[in-house]
Amino acid sequence: MAHWTVGVDFGGTNIKCGLVSDRGRVAHSVSLSTRACAHPRAFVDGVGQAVERLARGAGVRTTQLRGIGVGAPGLIDRRRGVVHSLVNVSGWHDVPLAARLSRRLGARVAVDNDVNLVALGEWRFGAGRGARHLVCVTLGTGVGGGLVMDGELYRGASGAAGELGHMVIDARGPRCGCGRRGCFEAMVGTAAILRLGRRAMTNSPALRALVREAHGRLMPRLIGRAARAGDPAARSVWAEIGRRLGIGLANLVNVLNPERIVIGGGVSNNWSSFYPALVKTLRAEAMDVPGRAVRVVRTALGDHAGIIGAAVLVWNATEHH
Amino acid sequence: MAHWTVGVDFGGTNIKCGLVSDRGRVAHSVSLSTRACAHPRAFVDGVGQAVERLARGAGVRTTQLRGIGVGAPGLIDRRRGVVHSLVNVSGWHDVPLAARLSRRLGARVAVDNDVNLVALGEWRFGAGRGARHLVCVTLGTGVGGGLVMDGELYRGASGAAGELGHMVIDARGPRCGCGRRGCFEAMVGTAAILRLGRRAMTNSPALRALVREAHGRLMPRLIGRAARAGDPAARSVWAEIGRRLGIGLANLVNVLNPERIVIGGGVSNNWSSFYPALVKTLRAEAMDVPGRAVRVVRTALGDHAGIIGAAVLVWNATEHH
């Protein structure tokens, strides 16, 4: 039996490929530029070569891998291994990715939504271990979600479940990219953080100085750095983001009664800045019983969650068929 | 094998007990006043007698029933058959209801949350038939919910899942009974309908006349009657309620990707008045793929849904043990 699986995480900036052991450890990884491999043909070529390299490093052929799992940011037909469409990447319309990669590499290939795989990875090997009911939230430009319910990844009627970012929490709030008003994503995504940050700059010489150093470009991590240095204006940005996160998570707690919420994504690096306000709001806003049942934790696998989850997807697919 | 099950629906006004056939039909039913039977001891006595009467009518002893299922509006420990607490009914704190009723009647007793049982009844015999992923919403003074996911009632980590009424959709909206602002319940529950209705009265001689006939008491069904008679002010109340329902249901569609949403509860009798605005908003606000996958329908079992669901609960409990 093969002991290695390759997990592929198709991100907006990089495509990360990792060799995953049967115990969920990433032994080696390779990163490709998304820009260079964004087109389906280039993706299959680039990822194909990366998988060959990883297999060779482990002393096996690609045909000896347990399989290759791919997480992609979009709408996936998991059963047929087809990518219907991707968010922010053009050229992907009903691409039979599993079949193409499988032909190229002579190995089983499974494909699913990227955030589902982060949830799967964290649940099996990370901060979600042991939880039977889990909500995974990724914070960044987009706000994504994955749901584990009754010990299984929950995909819904058409594989689209978990779009937590497009839950309205402020019907008169700012317009979201999806067209609605006051979506969770429009309230706590990068754009919302930057909007609050720009306002904070007027009261914060420290933040203005950081932005100047960064060639005038305000980024969430600069607001994070200023907050950690004690800057009151920057701290209030994260307090407001934490409060909004608390409102949205309280909704999920009341509707789904999970035992754990795992938060990942780039913005979660500012954990200590937003967590106190998040927990305070959540405790105040969630109903008593489900509120007491839940613990909000930070991702444990970090950047590797998607890769590891992609490997778990392969294992699950193997068990089920 | 016994062919009859008794379902009990513990409502705010009445306690309904029904003799349910193996095909999910209610052969006979008995209604008790909640006020007279609100206390645990009075409940066990009143329901006990009602069950005896129903069994006698069917020519069997209570010990020959497949069992008795009870749906109660509150927090239930289903496994132990204990009612932790009820909404709007005092005197219920950790009452071992299943054990007491079972001792009284010599039959198996199962207890669960009332809206969960409406969901279960509609899913097995009503408007939710054939759906693998279902959201059930009850509209009234409170807004309740029940979730069927992957073909099973979903209860969450502590049996509290499905509190759809306490999902915030307008963070700056009216205060809810639970303390939060802009909960779904505060936006579309009876209190919200009456608030809009009172405003509508100033522009509606027709509605004012109906309220006068009702001894000055505005009720949702009067606004419904005025709307069906074509009164523009009353119609606009339901259009606004439909719009708000559409926002809340779009949230659930995006997060859970159900294939069906079943709407019940007293307020759903105004279906034709709020449905057009509901569907229009839902189509506009839900994401494409999950939006196309879902159908919003009205309860098919009406007042009997809870009774029938309570019987299904008994059957499920029997199968699992």
Interface residues (C-beta under 8 A of the other chain):
Chain A: L75 H84 R132 H133 G145 L147 M149 D150 E152 Y154 R155 G156 A157 S158 G159 A160 A161 G162 E163 L164 H166 M167 V168 I169 D170 A171 R172 G173 C178 G179 R180 G182 R244 I247 A250 N251 L252 N254 V255 L256 N257 P258 E259 A284 E285 M287 V289 P290 R292 A293 V294
Chain B: L75 H84 R132 H133 G145 L147 M149 D150 E152 Y154 R155 G156 A157 S158 G159 A160 A161 G162 E163 L164 H166 M167 V168 I169 D170 A171 R172 G173 C178 G179 R180 G182 R244 I247 A250 N251 L252 N254 V255 L256 N257 P258 E259 A284 E285 M287 V289 P290 R292 A293 V294
